[in-house]
Amino acid sequence: MARVEFSRLLSSLVLVFITLDSLVLARANGLIRLPQELSQVQRVRQGAQIVVQQYEEWARQTQVGDDPQVQQALSRWQAEAHSVLAVVDVARLISQSREVQQTISRAIERRQRNIIVDMLAADPGVRRWWAPTVTFYVVGGTPGIRVLQQQAVVTTPTIEAIAHRPELAGFAQILELEVSQGRLRLVSQDDQWQRLQQLQAEMLILQHSLDRIKQLAALSAVTGPGVVVEASDRPGGYLWDEIVHEEDIETIVSSLADAGAIGIEVGGVRWNAQSWIRCIGPVIVVNGKTVSANPVVVRAVLPVGQDPQRLVEALSAVQRSFAQLGKRLAIHPERELTLPASPTTTPTSP
């Protein structure tokens, strides 16, 4: 009898051991979860669903929600979020989340790149370019999007439209493009080539900035299309409003600068940020130098490739004002003008 009781006890212990062992194995394989742990997993899943919705909203706002790679990444991450069985799976979920973020970022870059290429391909200057192949760069960054070109191929309206296109906010790429026979081609590059091009683009940016500073300071000669303006008193005029004064010349200079002139000269004296003009009786003084009056000759130059008619139109209001008072403002567009650099001495204050 004792043996039967012992045998039953032993069998019960074995059964309990097998049951506990099965529970441990099932827990280790994620087949069962403890109540507290179930709550944590639910929170992870809920949090993952919120992140998915945020990613979907980001993709929608940046208009890349229809991108196949974005849709695939979101679907895959959503499936991973639903398959979380334990808190230890969170690390895998975070890794997958980074992949989704990178996929959306790459899709945004592709879309921005395609927008810029489409805008440039439709540019009239690009479509008219039948000269030998020319290369230029589109550079993004903190100052905004810039088009760096040694030859004026892309027109100013297109450059301004790219700079103000809302979808291109945050653009931070460097694109190399070629134009030949009226067609645009985006040059593809691997990572090493990209780094080289980035350095070259940065050098171009620095050179472009230096050249622009020299132009604004009148320290370098400039050549390009432009206008020659002759401002004259009213014939036989002697009243104040019938005579060309310093305010008239300043208005002419400001109008030309606002229209994009990269170099201006008044009476043979280059105009810069420190320049000044004074009328002393019948004499006009610019930067301390006496210049010819009646007419006062103002010359202005635009970047190569631009239409000098732009400067003519910029002076139309001044020309009408002159005509009403009997004064004369003759404007002569020129295909090419050269303004020499000014001396390096600082203009004496009036």
TATA-V164584 format. One record per pair of residues at least 24 apart in sequence whose ideal C-beta (glycine too) atoms are under 8 Angstrom apart, sorted by the first residue. I is the first residue (numbers start at 1). GAP is how many residues later the second one is. If there is no record, write none. Layout:
BEGIN
i=I gap=GAP
i=I gap=GAP
END
This chain:
BEGIN
i=30 gap=55
i=30 gap=56
i=33 gap=52
i=33 gap=53
i=37 gap=49
i=37 gap=50
i=40 gap=47
i=41 gap=43
i=41 gap=44
i=41 gap=45
i=41 gap=46
i=44 gap=37
i=44 gap=40
i=44 gap=43
i=44 gap=45
i=44 gap=46
i=44 gap=49
i=45 gap=36
i=45 gap=37
i=45 gap=39
i=48 gap=29
i=48 gap=32
i=48 gap=33
i=48 gap=36
i=48 gap=45
i=49 gap=29
i=49 gap=32
i=51 gap=46
i=52 gap=25
i=52 gap=26
i=52 gap=29
i=55 gap=45
i=55 gap=46
i=55 gap=49
i=58 gap=46
i=59 gap=45
i=59 gap=48
i=62 gap=42
i=62 gap=45
i=62 gap=46
i=62 gap=49
i=62 gap=105
i=63 gap=48
i=63 gap=104
i=64 gap=40
i=64 gap=43
i=64 gap=44
i=64 gap=47
i=67 gap=40
i=67 gap=43
i=67 gap=44
i=69 gap=34
i=69 gap=37
i=69 gap=38
i=70 gap=33
i=70 gap=34
i=70 gap=37
i=73 gap=26
i=73 gap=27
i=73 gap=30
i=73 gap=31
i=74 gap=26
i=109 gap=64
i=111 gap=56
i=112 gap=55
i=112 gap=56
i=112 gap=59
i=112 gap=61
i=113 gap=60
i=113 gap=62
i=113 gap=73
i=115 gap=50
i=115 gap=52
i=115 gap=53
i=116 gap=29
i=116 gap=46
i=116 gap=52
i=116 gap=55
i=116 gap=59
i=117 gap=58
i=117 gap=60
i=117 gap=67
i=117 gap=69
i=119 gap=39
i=119 gap=42
i=119 gap=43
i=119 gap=46
i=120 gap=34
i=120 gap=38
i=120 gap=42
i=120 gap=57
i=120 gap=64
i=121 gap=62
i=121 gap=63
i=122 gap=36
i=123 gap=31
i=123 gap=32
i=123 gap=35
i=124 gap=31
i=125 gap=27
i=125 gap=28
i=125 gap=29
i=125 gap=30
i=125 gap=33
i=125 gap=180
i=126 gap=27
i=126 gap=28
i=126 gap=53
i=126 gap=56
i=126 gap=58
i=127 gap=55
i=128 gap=54
i=129 gap=24
i=129 gap=50
i=129 gap=51
i=129 gap=53
i=130 gap=51
i=130 gap=52
i=132 gap=48
i=133 gap=45
i=133 gap=46
i=133 gap=47
i=134 gap=44
i=134 gap=45
i=134 gap=46
i=135 gap=41
i=135 gap=42
i=135 gap=43
i=135 gap=44
i=135 gap=52
i=136 gap=41
i=136 gap=43
i=137 gap=37
i=137 gap=38
i=137 gap=39
i=137 gap=40
i=137 gap=60
i=137 gap=64
i=137 gap=67
i=138 gap=24
i=138 gap=35
i=138 gap=36
i=138 gap=37
i=138 gap=39
i=139 gap=35
i=139 gap=36
i=139 gap=62
i=139 gap=66
i=140 gap=28
i=140 gap=30
i=140 gap=31
i=140 gap=32
i=140 gap=33
i=140 gap=34
i=141 gap=31
i=145 gap=26
i=146 gap=59
i=148 gap=53
i=148 gap=56
i=148 gap=57
i=148 gap=60
i=151 gap=153
i=151 gap=154
i=152 gap=151
i=152 gap=152
i=152 gap=153
i=152 gap=154
i=153 gap=26
i=153 gap=152
i=156 gap=104
i=156 gap=150
i=174 gap=24
i=174 gap=27
i=212 gap=50
i=215 gap=47
i=215 gap=48
i=216 gap=56
i=216 gap=57
i=217 gap=55
i=217 gap=56
i=218 gap=45
i=218 gap=52
i=218 gap=53
i=218 gap=54
i=218 gap=123
i=218 gap=124
i=219 gap=122
i=219 gap=123
i=219 gap=125
i=220 gap=121
i=221 gap=117
i=221 gap=118
i=221 gap=119
i=221 gap=120
i=222 gap=40
i=222 gap=41
i=222 gap=79
i=222 gap=116
i=222 gap=117
i=223 gap=78
i=223 gap=81
i=223 gap=113
i=223 gap=114
i=223 gap=115
i=223 gap=116
i=224 gap=38
i=224 gap=39
i=224 gap=77
i=224 gap=78
i=224 gap=79
i=224 gap=80
i=224 gap=82
i=224 gap=112
i=224 gap=113
i=225 gap=76
i=225 gap=77
i=225 gap=79
i=225 gap=80
i=225 gap=81
i=225 gap=82
i=225 gap=83
i=225 gap=108
i=225 gap=109
i=225 gap=110
i=225 gap=111
i=225 gap=112
i=226 gap=35
i=226 gap=37
i=226 gap=73
i=226 gap=74
i=226 gap=75
i=226 gap=76
i=226 gap=82
i=226 gap=85
i=226 gap=107
i=226 gap=108
i=226 gap=110
i=226 gap=111
i=227 gap=29
i=227 gap=72
i=227 gap=73
i=227 gap=81
i=227 gap=84
i=227 gap=85
i=227 gap=88
i=227 gap=104
i=227 gap=105
i=227 gap=106
i=227 gap=107
i=227 gap=110
i=228 gap=69
i=228 gap=70
i=228 gap=71
i=228 gap=103
i=228 gap=104
i=228 gap=106
i=228 gap=109
i=229 gap=27
i=229 gap=68
i=229 gap=69
i=229 gap=70
i=229 gap=71
i=229 gap=86
i=229 gap=100
i=229 gap=101
i=229 gap=102
i=229 gap=103
i=230 gap=65
i=230 gap=66
i=230 gap=67
i=230 gap=68
i=230 gap=98
i=230 gap=99
i=230 gap=100
i=230 gap=102
i=231 gap=64
i=231 gap=65
i=231 gap=67
i=231 gap=91
i=231 gap=96
i=231 gap=97
i=231 gap=98
i=232 gap=62
i=232 gap=63
i=232 gap=64
i=232 gap=95
i=232 gap=96
i=232 gap=97
i=232 gap=98
i=233 gap=61
i=233 gap=94
i=233 gap=95
i=234 gap=91
i=234 gap=92
i=234 gap=93
i=234 gap=94
i=235 gap=91
i=237 gap=89
i=237 gap=90
i=241 gap=84
i=242 gap=83
i=242 gap=84
i=242 gap=85
i=243 gap=84
i=244 gap=49
i=244 gap=50
i=244 gap=51
i=244 gap=52
i=244 gap=83
i=245 gap=34
i=246 gap=31
i=246 gap=32
i=246 gap=33
i=246 gap=38
i=248 gap=70
i=248 gap=74
i=248 gap=79
i=249 gap=28
i=249 gap=35
i=249 gap=47
i=249 gap=49
i=250 gap=27
i=251 gap=67
i=252 gap=46
i=252 gap=63
i=252 gap=66
i=252 gap=77
i=253 gap=45
i=255 gap=59
i=255 gap=60
i=255 gap=62
i=255 gap=63
i=256 gap=42
i=256 gap=44
i=256 gap=55
i=256 gap=58
i=256 gap=59
i=258 gap=56
i=259 gap=51
i=259 gap=52
i=259 gap=54
i=259 gap=55
i=260 gap=42
i=260 gap=43
i=260 gap=46
i=260 gap=50
i=260 gap=51
i=261 gap=39
i=261 gap=40
i=261 gap=41
i=261 gap=50
i=262 gap=39
i=262 gap=40
i=262 gap=41
i=263 gap=37
i=263 gap=38
i=263 gap=76
i=264 gap=34
i=264 gap=35
i=264 gap=36
i=264 gap=37
i=264 gap=75
i=265 gap=33
i=265 gap=34
i=265 gap=35
i=265 gap=74
i=266 gap=25
i=266 gap=30
i=266 gap=31
i=266 gap=32
i=267 gap=24
i=267 gap=25
i=267 gap=26
i=267 gap=29
i=267 gap=30
i=267 gap=31
i=268 gap=24
i=268 gap=29
i=269 gap=73
i=270 gap=69
i=270 gap=70
i=270 gap=71
i=270 gap=72
i=272 gap=70
i=272 gap=75
i=274 gap=72
i=274 gap=73
i=275 gap=72
i=276 gap=71
i=276 gap=73
i=276 gap=74
i=278 gap=72
i=285 gap=65
i=287 gap=60
i=287 gap=61
i=288 gap=59
i=288 gap=60
i=288 gap=62
i=295 gap=33
i=295 gap=35
i=299 gap=38
i=299 gap=40
i=300 gap=37
i=301 gap=36
i=301 gap=37
i=301 gap=38
i=308 gap=25
i=308 gap=26
i=308 gap=27
i=309 gap=24
END
